[in-house]
C-alpha cells in the first residue's frame, strides 16, 4: 500500500463524488471515501470499491470546519500512509432567490464549497511536496468563469468562481513541486436541479460518469503538463 497511489474524494457518498471515487479505484491502490452525514451510503461505496480488490475506508468530517477538514486529511494519511490524489467534490448547493438569503445561508455555501477545498488542499500539500508528486482536482461549476448575475444561486456561483482562483493560484505555486492543481466544472448534470420554471431545453447534458472520466485524466500520469486548467464538462448546456 505504501508504494501505490492513494486518492481522497470528499463528498463521495453520493452523486458525482460517488462516481469519481468508484472510477478512481481503477487507477489508484486505495480510495478514501468521505461523507458528512450519510454513513450508509458511504459504506455502500466502500463495498463497491473493495469488490474491485482495492483498499477502501470511509471517513466522516464536517468540512466547513477547518479542524475537521485537517483531521480528515491526517486520518486518511494515518490509515493509508499518504494522499497522492485529492478530489475536492464536497459542496452544498442552495437554490434560493438572493433577496431571501440569510447570513447563515451565505456562510454555509461559501464554507462548504470554497473554504473546505482550501482547508483540505493546504493540509494535503506537505505530503505531496515531500514525494514530489500530487494531483488536486477541484469540482467547480460550468459557468464559474462567467462573471454575470446568478440571482438564484448567488453564493454558490461566487464560491465556485473563488475556487477557480484558488485552483490557478495553487497550480502556479506548486508546479515546481511536481503537483498539478486543476478544476473540473460540470454543467447541469442529468438528474440535476433546475431553478423554478427552468427547463432542459434541447441541451445534451453530461452525466456523473462524464465528470469522473475527466477527473481520471487529470489524476493520471498523462496529465503531467496540465495544471491550472478549468475543464468544463457540460455538453451543450448554456452553449
BALOBA-1460 file (C-alpha; in Angstrom, 3 decimals):
// residues 239
<rec num="1" residu="x" x="0.000" y="0.000" z="0.000"/>
<rec num="2" residu="x" x="2.903" y="2.361" z="0.728"/>
<rec num="3" residu="x" x="4.015" y="2.423" z="-2.910"/>
<rec num="4" residu="x" x="0.599" y="2.742" z="-4.543"/>
<rec num="5" residu="x" x="-1.311" y="5.918" z="-5.263"/>
<rec num="6" residu="x" x="-3.985" y="6.824" z="-2.727"/>
<rec num="7" residu="x" x="-6.972" y="9.030" z="-3.552"/>
<rec num="8" residu="x" x="-9.195" y="11.022" z="-1.195"/>
<rec num="9" residu="x" x="-12.530" y="12.121" z="-2.631"/>
<rec num="10" residu="x" x="-14.536" y="14.473" z="-0.459"/>
<rec num="11" residu="x" x="-18.308" y="14.314" z="-0.675"/>
<rec num="12" residu="x" x="-18.148" y="10.847" z="-2.188"/>
<rec num="13" residu="x" x="-21.088" y="9.069" z="-0.601"/>
<rec num="14" residu="x" x="-23.417" y="10.058" z="-3.454"/>
<rec num="15" residu="x" x="-23.778" y="11.786" z="-6.797"/>
<rec num="16" residu="x" x="-20.736" y="12.935" z="-8.734"/>
<rec num="17" residu="x" x="-18.360" y="12.270" z="-5.848"/>
<rec num="18" residu="x" x="-19.556" y="8.688" z="-5.587"/>
<rec num="19" residu="x" x="-18.900" y="8.082" z="-9.269"/>
<rec num="20" residu="x" x="-15.463" y="9.679" z="-9.065"/>
<rec num="21" residu="x" x="-14.440" y="7.541" z="-6.085"/>
<rec num="22" residu="x" x="-15.576" y="4.319" z="-7.751"/>
<rec num="23" residu="x" x="-13.778" y="5.147" z="-11.010"/>
<rec num="24" residu="x" x="-10.578" y="6.273" z="-9.297"/>
<rec num="25" residu="x" x="-10.308" y="2.779" z="-7.868"/>
<rec num="26" residu="x" x="-9.339" y="1.726" z="-11.408"/>
<rec num="27" residu="x" x="-6.080" y="3.700" z="-11.241"/>
<rec num="28" residu="x" x="-5.383" y="4.018" z="-7.508"/>
<rec num="29" residu="x" x="-4.310" y="1.412" z="-4.997"/>
<rec num="30" residu="x" x="-6.553" y="2.836" z="-2.297"/>
<rec num="31" residu="x" x="-9.501" y="5.215" z="-2.053"/>
<rec num="32" residu="x" x="-10.686" y="7.195" z="0.953"/>
<rec num="33" residu="x" x="-14.418" y="7.880" z="0.858"/>
<rec num="34" residu="x" x="-15.542" y="10.979" z="2.738"/>
<rec num="35" residu="x" x="-19.065" y="11.643" z="3.980"/>
<rec num="36" residu="x" x="-20.716" y="14.151" z="6.286"/>
<rec num="37" residu="x" x="-23.977" y="12.514" z="7.359"/>
<rec num="38" residu="x" x="-24.882" y="9.516" z="5.189"/>
<rec num="39" residu="x" x="-22.820" y="6.700" z="6.678"/>
<rec num="40" residu="x" x="-24.941" y="4.005" z="4.996"/>
<rec num="41" residu="x" x="-24.376" y="5.434" z="1.519"/>
<rec num="42" residu="x" x="-20.641" y="5.787" z="2.188"/>
<rec num="43" residu="x" x="-20.459" y="2.161" z="3.316"/>
<rec num="44" residu="x" x="-22.004" y="1.070" z="0.009"/>
<rec num="45" residu="x" x="-19.351" y="2.977" z="-1.952"/>
<rec num="46" residu="x" x="-16.671" y="1.300" z="0.163"/>
<rec num="47" residu="x" x="-18.206" y="-2.086" z="-0.607"/>
<rec num="48" residu="x" x="-18.200" y="-1.453" z="-4.356"/>
<rec num="49" residu="x" x="-14.582" y="-0.305" z="-4.366"/>
<rec num="50" residu="x" x="-13.443" y="-3.280" z="-2.310"/>
<rec num="51" residu="x" x="-15.111" y="-5.551" z="-4.864"/>
<rec num="52" residu="x" x="-12.506" y="-4.204" z="-7.288"/>
<rec num="53" residu="x" x="-9.820" y="-5.521" z="-4.972"/>
<rec num="54" residu="x" x="-8.753" y="-2.090" z="-3.766"/>
<rec num="55" residu="x" x="-8.257" y="-0.825" z="-0.225"/>
<rec num="56" residu="x" x="-11.055" y="1.498" z="0.835"/>
<rec num="57" residu="x" x="-12.303" y="3.092" z="4.040"/>
<rec num="58" residu="x" x="-14.926" y="5.707" z="4.867"/>
<rec num="59" residu="x" x="-14.182" y="8.825" z="6.916"/>
<rec num="60" residu="x" x="-16.654" y="11.272" z="8.427"/>
<rec num="61" residu="x" x="-15.982" y="15.015" z="8.730"/>
<rec num="62" residu="x" x="-17.754" y="18.369" z="8.564"/>
<rec num="63" residu="x" x="-15.502" y="20.096" z="6.054"/>
<rec num="64" residu="x" x="-16.937" y="23.541" z="6.758"/>
<rec num="65" residu="x" x="-14.838" y="23.372" z="9.944"/>
<rec num="66" residu="x" x="-11.096" y="23.722" z="9.463"/>
<rec num="67" residu="x" x="-10.187" y="21.457" z="12.365"/>
<rec num="68" residu="x" x="-12.306" y="18.616" z="10.989"/>
<rec num="69" residu="x" x="-11.041" y="19.120" z="7.428"/>
<rec num="70" residu="x" x="-7.425" y="18.935" z="8.568"/>
<rec num="71" residu="x" x="-8.351" y="15.984" z="10.763"/>
<rec num="72" residu="x" x="-9.806" y="14.176" z="7.752"/>
<rec num="73" residu="x" x="-6.562" y="14.537" z="5.807"/>
<rec num="74" residu="x" x="-4.499" y="13.401" z="8.779"/>
<rec num="75" residu="x" x="-6.778" y="10.404" z="9.408"/>
<rec num="76" residu="x" x="-6.513" y="9.304" z="5.778"/>
<rec num="77" residu="x" x="-2.740" y="9.695" z="5.857"/>
<rec num="78" residu="x" x="-2.663" y="7.711" z="9.082"/>
<rec num="79" residu="x" x="-4.663" y="4.865" z="7.552"/>
<rec num="80" residu="x" x="-3.045" y="4.747" z="4.107"/>
<rec num="81" residu="x" x="0.319" y="6.371" z="4.748"/>
<rec num="82" residu="x" x="-0.181" y="9.035" z="2.050"/>
<rec num="83" residu="x" x="-2.536" y="11.032" z="-0.157"/>
<rec num="84" residu="x" x="-1.477" y="11.365" z="-3.785"/>
<rec num="85" residu="x" x="-4.768" y="12.396" z="-5.384"/>
<rec num="86" residu="x" x="-7.157" y="14.841" z="-3.713"/>
<rec num="87" residu="x" x="-10.554" y="15.477" z="-5.259"/>
<rec num="88" residu="x" x="-12.489" y="18.282" z="-3.575"/>
<rec num="89" residu="x" x="-16.047" y="17.386" z="-4.510"/>
<rec num="90" residu="x" x="-17.841" y="18.242" z="-1.274"/>
<rec num="91" residu="x" x="-20.056" y="21.303" z="-1.651"/>
<rec num="92" residu="x" x="-23.646" y="22.004" z="-0.605"/>
<rec num="93" residu="x" x="-25.974" y="23.573" z="-3.168"/>
<rec num="94" residu="x" x="-28.687" y="26.099" z="-2.349"/>
<rec num="95" residu="x" x="-31.370" y="27.209" z="-4.772"/>
<rec num="96" residu="x" x="-32.809" y="30.401" z="-3.275"/>
<rec num="97" residu="x" x="-33.551" y="33.930" z="-4.575"/>
<rec num="98" residu="x" x="-30.756" y="36.252" z="-3.486"/>
<rec num="99" residu="x" x="-33.099" y="38.676" z="-1.717"/>
<rec num="100" residu="x" x="-34.197" y="35.864" z="0.577"/>
<rec num="101" residu="x" x="-30.691" y="34.752" z="1.512"/>
<rec num="102" residu="x" x="-29.642" y="34.889" z="5.146"/>
<rec num="103" residu="x" x="-26.211" y="35.235" z="6.682"/>
<rec num="104" residu="x" x="-26.140" y="31.542" z="7.653"/>
<rec num="105" residu="x" x="-27.113" y="30.607" z="4.058"/>
<rec num="106" residu="x" x="-24.200" y="32.576" z="2.680"/>
<rec num="107" residu="x" x="-21.772" y="31.221" z="5.248"/>
<rec num="108" residu="x" x="-22.780" y="27.580" z="4.669"/>
<rec num="109" residu="x" x="-22.386" y="27.723" z="0.897"/>
<rec num="110" residu="x" x="-19.111" y="29.654" z="0.932"/>
<rec num="111" residu="x" x="-17.589" y="27.471" z="3.642"/>
<rec num="112" residu="x" x="-18.875" y="24.269" z="2.052"/>
<rec num="113" residu="x" x="-17.699" y="24.966" z="-1.485"/>
<rec num="114" residu="x" x="-14.645" y="27.209" z="-1.093"/>
<rec num="115" residu="x" x="-13.290" y="27.051" z="2.443"/>
<rec num="116" residu="x" x="-13.495" y="23.252" z="2.585"/>
<rec num="117" residu="x" x="-11.355" y="22.884" z="-0.540"/>
<rec num="118" residu="x" x="-8.821" y="25.373" z="0.822"/>
<rec num="119" residu="x" x="-8.592" y="23.533" z="4.146"/>
<rec num="120" residu="x" x="-8.093" y="20.112" z="2.546"/>
<rec num="121" residu="x" x="-5.706" y="21.354" z="-0.128"/>
<rec num="122" residu="x" x="-3.461" y="23.105" z="2.400"/>
<rec num="123" residu="x" x="-3.440" y="20.067" z="4.674"/>
<rec num="124" residu="x" x="-2.525" y="17.653" z="1.855"/>
<rec num="125" residu="x" x="0.264" y="19.782" z="0.344"/>
<rec num="126" residu="x" x="3.152" y="18.869" z="2.708"/>
<rec num="127" residu="x" x="2.970" y="15.158" z="1.906"/>
<rec num="128" residu="x" x="2.683" y="15.778" z="-1.828"/>
<rec num="129" residu="x" x="5.626" y="18.183" z="-1.762"/>
<rec num="130" residu="x" x="7.722" y="15.639" z="0.104"/>
<rec num="131" residu="x" x="7.054" y="12.983" z="-2.530"/>
<rec num="132" residu="x" x="7.364" y="15.490" z="-5.417"/>
<rec num="133" residu="x" x="4.086" y="14.259" z="-6.901"/>
<rec num="134" residu="x" x="0.467" y="15.161" z="-6.438"/>
<rec num="135" residu="x" x="-2.839" y="15.658" z="-8.192"/>
<rec num="136" residu="x" x="-5.505" y="18.010" z="-6.891"/>
<rec num="137" residu="x" x="-8.809" y="18.260" z="-8.744"/>
<rec num="138" residu="x" x="-11.431" y="20.709" z="-7.533"/>
<rec num="139" residu="x" x="-15.013" y="20.237" z="-8.688"/>
<rec num="140" residu="x" x="-16.374" y="23.545" z="-9.901"/>
<rec num="141" residu="x" x="-19.354" y="24.805" z="-11.851"/>
<rec num="142" residu="x" x="-19.768" y="25.081" z="-15.612"/>
<rec num="143" residu="x" x="-20.349" y="28.845" z="-15.526"/>
<rec num="144" residu="x" x="-17.714" y="29.747" z="-12.937"/>
<rec num="145" residu="x" x="-15.846" y="31.918" z="-15.445"/>
<rec num="146" residu="x" x="-18.954" y="33.855" z="-16.478"/>
<rec num="147" residu="x" x="-18.991" y="36.911" z="-14.239"/>
<rec num="148" residu="x" x="-22.666" y="37.681" z="-14.616"/>
<rec num="149" residu="x" x="-25.783" y="37.657" z="-12.484"/>
<rec num="150" residu="x" x="-26.802" y="34.473" z="-10.669"/>
<rec num="151" residu="x" x="-29.933" y="35.550" z="-8.783"/>
<rec num="152" residu="x" x="-30.983" y="32.082" z="-7.605"/>
<rec num="153" residu="x" x="-27.568" y="30.595" z="-6.751"/>
<rec num="154" residu="x" x="-25.574" y="33.697" z="-5.807"/>
<rec num="155" residu="x" x="-23.343" y="32.291" z="-3.025"/>
<rec num="156" residu="x" x="-22.774" y="29.040" z="-4.928"/>
<rec num="157" residu="x" x="-21.632" y="30.863" z="-8.068"/>
<rec num="158" residu="x" x="-19.425" y="33.190" z="-6.003"/>
<rec num="159" residu="x" x="-17.846" y="30.227" z="-4.212"/>
<rec num="160" residu="x" x="-17.097" y="28.324" z="-7.415"/>
<rec num="161" residu="x" x="-15.564" y="31.386" z="-9.067"/>
<rec num="162" residu="x" x="-13.417" y="31.788" z="-5.971"/>
<rec num="163" residu="x" x="-12.492" y="28.113" z="-6.219"/>
<rec num="164" residu="x" x="-11.202" y="28.682" z="-9.739"/>
<rec num="165" residu="x" x="-8.952" y="31.483" z="-8.486"/>
<rec num="166" residu="x" x="-7.700" y="29.205" z="-5.701"/>
<rec num="167" residu="x" x="-7.092" y="26.439" z="-8.242"/>
<rec num="168" residu="x" x="-4.969" y="28.593" z="-10.516"/>
<rec num="169" residu="x" x="-3.081" y="30.180" z="-7.639"/>
<rec num="170" residu="x" x="-2.167" y="26.796" z="-6.146"/>
<rec num="171" residu="x" x="-1.282" y="25.439" z="-9.595"/>
<rec num="172" residu="x" x="1.271" y="28.175" z="-10.171"/>
<rec num="173" residu="x" x="2.668" y="27.966" z="-6.643"/>
<rec num="174" residu="x" x="3.053" y="24.169" z="-6.594"/>
<rec num="175" residu="x" x="4.271" y="23.494" z="-10.141"/>
<rec num="176" residu="x" x="7.893" y="23.210" z="-9.054"/>
<rec num="177" residu="x" x="6.894" y="20.560" z="-6.504"/>
<rec num="178" residu="x" x="5.506" y="18.195" z="-9.144"/>
<rec num="179" residu="x" x="1.920" y="18.909" z="-8.083"/>
<rec num="180" residu="x" x="-0.823" y="19.757" z="-10.560"/>
<rec num="181" residu="x" x="-3.987" y="21.552" z="-9.496"/>
<rec num="182" residu="x" x="-6.955" y="21.662" z="-11.853"/>
<rec num="183" residu="x" x="-10.697" y="22.153" z="-11.844"/>
<rec num="184" residu="x" x="-13.406" y="20.071" z="-13.490"/>
<rec num="185" residu="x" x="-16.597" y="22.075" z="-13.895"/>
<rec num="186" residu="x" x="-19.856" y="20.209" z="-14.526"/>
<rec num="187" residu="x" x="-22.798" y="21.970" z="-16.049"/>
<rec num="188" residu="x" x="-26.308" y="20.803" z="-15.351"/>
<rec num="189" residu="x" x="-25.907" y="17.047" z="-14.938"/>
<rec num="190" residu="x" x="-28.649" y="14.601" z="-15.881"/>
<rec num="191" residu="x" x="-30.994" y="14.359" z="-12.898"/>
<rec num="192" residu="x" x="-29.801" y="17.717" z="-11.537"/>
<rec num="193" residu="x" x="-31.923" y="20.560" z="-10.208"/>
<rec num="194" residu="x" x="-33.185" y="23.495" z="-12.242"/>
<rec num="195" residu="x" x="-34.389" y="26.863" z="-10.900"/>
<rec num="196" residu="x" x="-38.136" y="27.162" z="-10.560"/>
<rec num="197" residu="x" x="-39.697" y="27.393" z="-14.002"/>
<rec num="198" residu="x" x="-36.494" y="26.271" z="-15.715"/>
<rec num="199" residu="x" x="-36.381" y="23.641" z="-18.422"/>
<rec num="200" residu="x" x="-33.817" y="21.410" z="-20.035"/>
<rec num="201" residu="x" x="-34.402" y="22.933" z="-23.472"/>
<rec num="202" residu="x" x="-32.592" y="20.874" z="-26.130"/>
<rec num="203" residu="x" x="-29.278" y="20.612" z="-24.303"/>
<rec num="204" residu="x" x="-27.209" y="17.449" z="-24.359"/>
<rec num="205" residu="x" x="-26.351" y="17.056" z="-20.663"/>
<rec num="206" residu="x" x="-23.379" y="15.393" z="-19.058"/>
<rec num="207" residu="x" x="-23.535" y="12.536" z="-16.571"/>
<rec num="208" residu="x" x="-21.598" y="11.822" z="-13.353"/>
<rec num="209" residu="x" x="-19.557" y="9.294" z="-15.355"/>
<rec num="210" residu="x" x="-18.534" y="12.019" z="-17.807"/>
<rec num="211" residu="x" x="-17.253" y="14.112" z="-14.915"/>
<rec num="212" residu="x" x="-15.429" y="11.121" z="-13.433"/>
<rec num="213" residu="x" x="-13.661" y="10.432" z="-16.742"/>
<rec num="214" residu="x" x="-12.366" y="13.996" z="-16.812"/>
<rec num="215" residu="x" x="-11.102" y="13.633" z="-13.237"/>
<rec num="216" residu="x" x="-9.368" y="10.344" z="-14.076"/>
<rec num="217" residu="x" x="-7.469" y="12.000" z="-16.907"/>
<rec num="218" residu="x" x="-6.289" y="14.876" z="-14.715"/>
<rec num="219" residu="x" x="-5.285" y="12.411" z="-11.978"/>
<rec num="220" residu="x" x="-3.207" y="10.327" z="-14.379"/>
<rec num="221" residu="x" x="0.426" y="10.459" z="-15.444"/>
<rec num="222" residu="x" x="-0.788" y="11.536" z="-18.889"/>
<rec num="223" residu="x" x="-1.841" y="14.919" z="-17.460"/>
<rec num="224" residu="x" x="1.622" y="15.764" z="-16.129"/>
<rec num="225" residu="x" x="1.774" y="19.030" z="-18.096"/>
<rec num="226" residu="x" x="-1.826" y="20.058" z="-17.436"/>
<rec num="227" residu="x" x="-2.238" y="22.404" z="-14.496"/>
<rec num="228" residu="x" x="-4.324" y="25.455" z="-13.677"/>
<rec num="229" residu="x" x="-6.942" y="24.452" z="-16.209"/>
<rec num="230" residu="x" x="-10.713" y="24.522" z="-15.902"/>
<rec num="231" residu="x" x="-12.118" y="21.553" z="-17.784"/>
<rec num="232" residu="x" x="-15.803" y="22.183" z="-18.438"/>
<rec num="233" residu="x" x="-17.987" y="19.075" z="-18.688"/>
<rec num="234" residu="x" x="-21.406" y="20.373" z="-19.605"/>
<rec num="235" residu="x" x="-22.374" y="19.015" z="-23.008"/>
<rec num="236" residu="x" x="-24.229" y="21.795" z="-24.823"/>
<rec num="237" residu="x" x="-25.796" y="23.243" z="-21.673"/>
<rec num="238" residu="x" x="-25.658" y="27.058" z="-21.805"/>
<rec num="239" residu="x" x="-23.620" y="26.873" z="-25.017"/>
